[in-house]
Amino acid sequence: MNTPLPPMKYASVLVIRCFKKVEHFADWITGAAGPVFVFLCWVLIGSGGLLFFDVVARDLSYLGVFLLSPILSLVPLNMYGQYYLVTHVPPGYPAPKASGKEDKDIKWTIAMPWSYWSGERWGFIKGERPLTGGYEGSDGAAAGGEANSRVRRCRKCDGPKPERTHHCSVCKRCVLMMDHHCPWINGCVGLYNQRHFVLFMAWLSIGCWTVCGLGYRHFINTFSYRSEWKAYTPKIGFTLIYVLCIAIGVAVPVLMSWHLYMVSKGETSIESHDNAYLEKKAQQEGLIYLNPYDLGRRRNLELFFNVGPGGYSMYTLLFPLVIPPSSNGWTFTRRPLPTTPAKPPGSLHAPELAEGLGLLNATTHGGHAEDGLSGYVMGDDGSLTDDDEGGGGWMD
């Protein structure tokens, strides 16, 4: 005979179940509303472009059009092109769908030099010099080191879960180097499309600033009944678009700056929370926390955009091109361990450090820990914040 639960425990179990139901419903709503958000975004940026050329561009002189031709051509090309790509290029997955159906957009993650979206088609050839510059490369190995062949198993979808991979509760599958799920693109931002996501925010910001700067006089004229209005667009329409550009021109650059800041630190949105938590725990123990993927701001940005020495040309940032990521999604460039000893840690009081961090009593040998140096912790294990309820062990 089953013993009834105490009232308080029964109430807590009931509350947890209710929260789970609400969470699942929120995930369903987010996924179902995705196409609506994408359609709304196309309407907004499309109408914004049409109204700009109808109201503002028509009043520009020939000299003004000539001087502003780079902005008038590159901004719409990239704003619409990058948004098309970020909504079509998948974030990257470590395994096919559980249903066995083939992913429609898998072609975007395969190198196609003949494609019009490919950088090679337009003469942008990837450099031959290694981009990692002495660090552990994307093949997982470095001089004197060996690649990590063990791969975790996801508890939720039972598939492989390489490093920096997380399970999306909305998409119902694991995503390579997942940053977050964005309803405005109806999908996740991850390894293959985060570059397009950041560049879209950048060009959208420039577009909004262009409308606000060049359209200020026309915006003022919308409040005057006597002012001449040559455009087909009604005054109220341009007023609404102008106010919207001010709002987006403030909000999106802030979001873009935050993403670039995280990229410069070698982390995603998810990892930024993990690293902040683990760094605080390490400081409580008198240790120095190291993000294994932080190679310095410049190198982090080069790897993210896959430009610079050994990557593609910086000019690829000016065009909506499908540039492959610098990593294959299973292994990533890692920083070397410091050669200067840190303060000895003593006894640890936080069990999280033993679970989520690799305590380095080590000197460097191919990027791996050996006996010797102490006082550093490196968050390269992934077991501490493994999708909120622990991982599913290791793949066979």
ABEGO torsion letter per residue (X at the ends): XBBBBBAAAAAAAAAAAAAAAAAAAAAAAAAAAAAAAAAAAAAAAAAAAAAAAAAAAAABBAAAAAAAAAAAAAAAAAAAAAAAAAAABBAEBABBBAAGBBBAAAAAABBBAABAABAAAAGBBBBABBAAGGBBBAAGBBBGBBBBABBBBBAAAGBBBBBGBBBBAAAGBBBBGBABBBAAAGEBBBAAAAAAAAAAAAAAAAAAAAAAAAAAAAAAAAABAABBBABABBAAAAAAAAAAAAAAAAAAAAAAAAAAAAAAAGBBAAAAAAAAAAAAAAAAAGBBBBBAABAEAAAAAAAAAGBEBGBBBAAAAABBBBBBBABAGABBBBBBBBABBBBBAEBBABAAAAAABBBBBBBBBGGBBBBGBBGBBBBAAGAABBGGAEBAEBBX
